[in-house]
Amino acid sequence: MEQEEVLDNTHKDFAHNWVSSSRFLFYCQVFLFVAFFIGGCYALYVHHYKGKPQVTVPGNTLYNPKYK
Protein backbone atom coordinates (compact mmCIF):
# COMPACT_ATOMS: atom_id res chain seq x y z
CA MET A 1 0.00 0.00 0.00
CA GLU A 2 1.34 3.38 -1.02
CA GLN A 3 1.20 6.34 1.29
CA GLU A 4 0.74 9.77 -0.20
CA GLU A 5 2.74 12.57 1.28
CA VAL A 6 0.50 15.48 2.17
CA LEU A 7 2.18 18.87 2.06
CA ASP A 8 0.84 21.53 4.37
CA ASN A 9 0.93 24.75 2.33
CA THR A 10 -1.65 26.66 4.31
CA HIS A 11 0.92 28.99 5.85
CA LYS A 12 2.26 29.86 2.39
CA ASP A 13 -1.09 30.38 0.67
CA PHE A 14 -2.29 33.93 0.10
CA ALA A 15 -5.93 33.14 0.87
CA HIS A 16 -5.29 31.23 4.09
CA ASN A 17 -3.19 33.83 5.89
CA TRP A 18 -5.31 36.97 6.26
CA VAL A 19 -2.59 38.90 8.10
CA SER A 20 -0.05 38.75 5.30
CA SER A 21 -2.69 39.14 2.61
CA SER A 22 -4.20 42.24 4.23
CA ARG A 23 -0.72 43.70 4.68
CA PHE A 24 0.05 43.01 1.02
CA LEU A 25 -3.22 44.60 -0.13
CA PHE A 26 -2.60 47.63 2.10
CA TYR A 27 0.85 48.20 0.60
CA CYS A 28 -0.59 47.76 -2.91
CA GLN A 29 -3.18 50.45 -2.16
CA VAL A 30 -0.54 52.80 -0.76
CA PHE A 31 1.72 52.25 -3.77
CA LEU A 32 -1.12 52.83 -6.26
CA PHE A 33 -2.25 55.98 -4.43
CA VAL A 34 1.27 57.41 -4.44
CA ALA A 35 1.77 56.44 -8.10
CA PHE A 36 -1.50 58.11 -9.18
CA PHE A 37 -0.76 61.19 -7.07
CA ILE A 38 2.72 61.62 -8.57
CA GLY A 39 1.36 60.93 -12.06
CA GLY A 40 -1.37 63.53 -11.62
CA CYS A 41 1.11 66.11 -10.35
CA TYR A 42 3.40 65.40 -13.28
CA ALA A 43 0.52 65.74 -15.76
CA LEU A 44 -0.49 69.06 -14.22
CA TYR A 45 3.11 70.26 -14.41
CA VAL A 46 3.49 69.26 -18.07
CA HIS A 47 0.17 70.82 -19.14
CA HIS A 48 0.34 73.95 -16.99
CA TYR A 49 -0.78 77.34 -18.26
CA LYS A 50 2.06 78.85 -20.25
CA GLY A 51 1.06 82.49 -19.72
CA LYS A 52 -0.92 85.18 -21.42
CA PRO A 53 -0.48 85.01 -25.20
CA GLN A 54 0.12 88.14 -27.27
CA VAL A 55 -3.18 88.82 -29.02
CA THR A 56 -3.54 91.60 -31.56
CA VAL A 57 -6.76 93.47 -30.88
CA PRO A 58 -8.24 95.61 -33.65
CA GLY A 59 -8.42 99.29 -32.74
CA ASN A 60 -12.14 99.60 -33.43
CA THR A 61 -13.01 96.97 -30.78
CA LEU A 62 -11.25 98.69 -27.86
CA TYR A 63 -13.08 100.28 -24.91
CA ASN A 64 -12.22 103.65 -26.41
CA PRO A 65 -12.32 102.75 -30.11
CA LYS A 66 -9.93 104.34 -32.56
CA TYR A 67 -11.51 105.00 -35.93
CA LYS A 68 -9.78 105.93 -39.14
CNS distance restraints for C-alpha pairs under 8 A (distance, minus, plus):
assign (resid   9 and name CA) (resid  13 and name CA) 6.20 0.50 0.50
assign (resid  10 and name CA) (resid  16 and name CA) 5.84 0.50 0.50
assign (resid  10 and name CA) (resid  17 and name CA) 7.50 0.50 0.50
assign (resid  11 and name CA) (resid  16 and name CA) 6.84 0.50 0.50
assign (resid  11 and name CA) (resid  17 and name CA) 6.35 0.50 0.50
assign (resid  12 and name CA) (resid  16 and name CA) 7.86 0.50 0.50
assign (resid  12 and name CA) (resid  17 and name CA) 7.59 0.50 0.50
assign (resid  13 and name CA) (resid  17 and name CA) 6.60 0.50 0.50
assign (resid  14 and name CA) (resid  18 and name CA) 7.50 0.50 0.50
assign (resid  14 and name CA) (resid  20 and name CA) 7.43 0.50 0.50
assign (resid  14 and name CA) (resid  21 and name CA) 5.79 0.50 0.50
assign (resid  15 and name CA) (resid  21 and name CA) 7.03 0.50 0.50
assign (resid  17 and name CA) (resid  21 and name CA) 6.26 0.50 0.50
assign (resid  18 and name CA) (resid  22 and name CA) 5.75 0.50 0.50
assign (resid  19 and name CA) (resid  23 and name CA) 6.18 0.50 0.50
assign (resid  20 and name CA) (resid  24 and name CA) 6.03 0.50 0.50
assign (resid  21 and name CA) (resid  25 and name CA) 6.14 0.50 0.50
assign (resid  22 and name CA) (resid  26 and name CA) 6.02 0.50 0.50
assign (resid  23 and name CA) (resid  27 and name CA) 6.27 0.50 0.50
assign (resid  24 and name CA) (resid  28 and name CA) 6.20 0.50 0.50
assign (resid  25 and name CA) (resid  29 and name CA) 6.19 0.50 0.50
assign (resid  26 and name CA) (resid  30 and name CA) 6.26 0.50 0.50
assign (resid  27 and name CA) (resid  31 and name CA) 6.03 0.50 0.50
assign (resid  28 and name CA) (resid  32 and name CA) 6.10 0.50 0.50
assign (resid  29 and name CA) (resid  33 and name CA) 6.05 0.50 0.50
assign (resid  30 and name CA) (resid  34 and name CA) 6.17 0.50 0.50
assign (resid  31 and name CA) (resid  35 and name CA) 6.03 0.50 0.50
assign (resid  32 and name CA) (resid  36 and name CA) 6.05 0.50 0.50
assign (resid  33 and name CA) (resid  37 and name CA) 6.03 0.50 0.50
assign (resid  34 and name CA) (resid  38 and name CA) 6.07 0.50 0.50
assign (resid  35 and name CA) (resid  39 and name CA) 5.99 0.50 0.50
assign (resid  36 and name CA) (resid  40 and name CA) 5.94 0.50 0.50
assign (resid  37 and name CA) (resid  41 and name CA) 6.20 0.50 0.50
assign (resid  38 and name CA) (resid  42 and name CA) 6.08 0.50 0.50
assign (resid  39 and name CA) (resid  43 and name CA) 6.13 0.50 0.50
assign (resid  40 and name CA) (resid  44 and name CA) 6.17 0.50 0.50
assign (resid  41 and name CA) (resid  45 and name CA) 6.14 0.50 0.50
assign (resid  42 and name CA) (resid  46 and name CA) 6.16 0.50 0.50
assign (resid  43 and name CA) (resid  47 and name CA) 6.11 0.50 0.50
assign (resid  44 and name CA) (resid  48 and name CA) 5.68 0.50 0.50
assign (resid  57 and name CA) (resid  61 and name CA) 7.16 0.50 0.50
assign (resid  57 and name CA) (resid  62 and name CA) 7.52 0.50 0.50
assign (resid  58 and name CA) (resid  62 and name CA) 7.21 0.50 0.50
assign (resid  59 and name CA) (resid  65 and name CA) 5.84 0.50 0.50
assign (resid  59 and name CA) (resid  66 and name CA) 5.27 0.50 0.50
assign (resid  59 and name CA) (resid  67 and name CA) 7.23 0.50 0.50
assign (resid  60 and name CA) (resid  65 and name CA) 4.58 0.50 0.50
assign (resid  60 and name CA) (resid  66 and name CA) 5.30 0.50 0.50
assign (resid  60 and name CA) (resid  67 and name CA) 5.98 0.50 0.50
assign (resid  61 and name CA) (resid  65 and name CA) 5.87 0.50 0.50
assign (resid  62 and name CA) (resid  66 and name CA) 7.47 0.50 0.50
